[in-house]
Amino acid sequence: MPAIKSPSGHLVGYARTSTIDQKAGLAAQLRDLKAAGCTKVFSEELSSVATKRPELDRALDYVREGDTVIVTKLDRLARSVADLVRITEALKDKGVALRILAINLDTGTPTGKLMLNLLGSIAEFERELMLERQREGIAKAKAEGKYKGRAPTARRKADDVIRLKAEGKTGDAIAAELGIGRASVFRILRSDSLRN
């Protein structure tokens, strides 16, 4: 992929994967951003539903007028149409363009701006359809008595929490080892002490 020419300013990349299990995906994004000519890249491993994306915030704070933010795909940048609008408005206010490599979109052009708005709307529409089908499937399964739901993650690990506490581990150590919240550990331990 040839490096993208920027009339002025810096090419700043942003890469994100949903989980730490997607290291290869992050490596591919970083490779593509470097090949596109990015001189600075911000990257993070966060769920798309995470409320805070510190590296994205740093990237948006870092860019200056004339710079271009480059991402490999739209879904690496925005979670929803509202999120996309917020990000693109912030970039526009700073005089910063946005390029999305996978679809060769550049908001520095009128066509690119139009395409970005259309893509965001289509993505939101598809997500709403998927959620509606999911809700309908759950309702049908409940009506047929087949839907049990998913036990909360921490509650499924209650026996492990109690065992590790009995081994002398601290609440923080237990939370870290089991990948659950500290509050969940103490809730389980409190519940266990009330039963005994």
C-alpha positions in Angstrom: 0.0 0.0 0.0 1.6 3.3 -1.1 2.0 6.0 1.5 -0.7 8.7 1.4 0.5 12.1 0.5 -0.6 14.9 2.9 -0.5 18.4 1.5 0.5 19.8 4.9 0.6 18.5 8.5 1.2 15.1 9.9 -0.4 11.7 9.2 -1.6 10.4 12.6 -2.8 6.8 12.9 -5.3 5.3 15.3 -5.7 1.5 15.8 -7.9 -0.5 18.1 -8.8 -4.1 18.7 -11.6 -5.3 20.9 -9.7 -7.7 23.1 -6.1 -8.7 23.9 -6.8 -12.0 22.0 -6.7 -10.0 18.7 -3.0 -9.1 18.7 -2.7 -10.2 15.1 -5.5 -7.7 14.1 -3.7 -4.9 16.0 -0.4 -5.8 14.4 -2.0 -5.7 10.9 -3.5 -2.3 11.6 -0.2 -0.9 12.8 1.5 -2.3 9.7 -1.0 -0.7 7.4 -0.9 2.6 9.2 2.9 2.7 8.9 2.7 1.8 5.2 0.2 4.7 4.7 2.9 7.0 6.0 1.7 7.7 9.6 4.5 9.4 11.6 2.6 9.0 14.9 0.2 6.1 15.8 -2.0 5.8 18.8 -3.3 2.2 19.6 -5.3 0.5 22.3 -7.0 -2.9 23.1 -10.5 -2.1 24.3 -14.0 -3.3 23.7 -16.0 -1.3 21.3 -18.5 -0.7 24.1 -15.8 0.7 26.5 -16.9 4.1 27.7 -13.4 5.6 27.7 -10.9 5.3 24.9 -7.9 7.1 26.3 -5.6 6.6 23.2 -8.3 7.9 20.9 -8.8 10.9 23.2 -5.0 11.5 23.1 -5.0 11.2 19.3 -7.8 13.8 19.0 -6.0 16.1 21.4 -2.6 15.6 19.6 -3.7 16.5 16.0 -3.5 20.1 14.7 -4.9 22.0 11.8 -3.7 20.5 8.5 -3.1 17.0 10.0 -4.9 13.9 8.9 -6.1 11.1 11.1 -5.9 7.7 9.4 -7.7 4.5 10.5 -7.8 1.1 8.7 -11.6 0.6 9.0 -14.5 2.7 10.2 -15.4 0.3 13.0 -12.0 0.8 14.6 -12.8 4.5 15.1 -16.5 4.8 15.9 -19.1 2.7 17.8 -22.2 4.4 16.5 -23.4 7.2 14.2 -23.5 9.5 17.2 -20.0 8.6 18.1 -18.9 9.1 14.5 -20.5 12.5 14.3 -18.8 13.5 17.6 -15.4 12.5 16.4 -15.7 13.9 12.9 -17.0 17.2 14.3 -14.1 17.4 16.7 -11.7 16.8 13.8 -13.5 19.3 11.6 -13.4 22.0 14.3 -9.6 21.5 14.4 -9.2 21.6 10.6 -8.2 17.9 10.6 -9.1 15.4 7.8 -10.0 11.8 8.3 -9.0 8.9 6.0 -10.3 5.3 6.2 -8.0 3.0 4.3 -10.3 0.0 3.7 -12.7 2.1 1.7 -10.4 4.8 0.4 -12.4 7.5 2.0 -11.1 11.0 2.6 -13.2 13.6 4.5 -10.9 16.2 3.0 -13.1 16.0 -0.1 -16.9 16.8 -0.4 -17.5 13.2 -1.7 -15.6 11.8 1.3 -17.8 13.8 3.7 -21.0 12.5 2.0 -19.8 8.9 2.0 -18.8 9.0 5.7 -22.3 10.2 6.6 -24.0 7.5 4.5 -21.7 4.7 5.8 -22.4 5.8 9.4 -26.1 5.7 8.8 -26.0 2.3 7.2 -23.9 0.8 10.0 -26.3 2.1 12.6 -29.3 0.7 10.6 -27.6 -2.7 10.4 -26.9 -2.7 14.1 -30.5 -1.9 15.0 -31.7 -4.7 12.7 -29.3 -7.2 14.4 -30.4 -6.1 17.9 -34.1 -6.4 16.9 -33.5 -10.0 15.5 -31.7 -10.8 18.7 -34.5 -9.5 20.9 -37.1 -11.5 18.8 -35.0 -14.6 19.2 -34.7 -14.2 23.0 -38.5 -13.6 23.3 -39.2 -16.7 21.2 -36.8 -18.8 23.3 -38.4 -17.5 26.5 -41.9 -18.3 25.2 -40.7 -21.8 24.5 -39.0 -22.1 27.9 -35.6 -22.6 26.3 -34.0 -19.3 27.4 -32.1 -19.4 30.6 -29.9 -16.3 30.2 -26.2 -16.1 31.1 -25.1 -16.3 34.7 -23.1 -13.2 35.6 -19.3 -13.9 35.2 -18.4 -13.2 38.8 -21.1 -15.4 40.2 -19.9 -18.3 38.1 -16.5 -17.9 39.7 -17.8 -17.8 43.3 -16.2 -21.2 44.3 -12.9 -20.1 42.9 -13.1 -16.8 44.9 -13.8 -18.7 48.2 -11.0 -21.2 47.5 -8.4 -18.5 46.7 -9.4 -16.5 49.8 -9.0 -19.7 51.9 -5.5 -20.0 50.4 -4.7 -16.6 51.9 -4.9 -14.4 48.8 -6.0 -10.8 49.1 -9.2 -9.5 47.4 -7.1 -7.6 44.8 -5.0 -10.6 44.0 -8.2 -12.8 43.6 -9.8 -10.2 41.3 -6.7 -10.0 39.2 -6.3 -13.8 38.9 -9.9 -14.4 38.0 -10.4 -11.4 35.8 -13.3 -10.1 37.8 -14.0 -6.8 39.6 -12.7 -6.2 43.1 -16.3 -5.3 44.2 -17.5 -8.7 42.9 -14.9 -10.5 45.0 -15.9 -8.8 48.2 -19.6 -9.2 47.4 -19.1 -13.0 47.0 -17.0 -13.2 50.2 -19.6 -11.2 52.1 -22.4 -13.5 50.8 -20.4 -16.6 51.8 -19.7 -15.3 55.3 -23.5 -14.6 55.8 -24.3 -18.2 54.8 -21.7 -19.7 57.2 
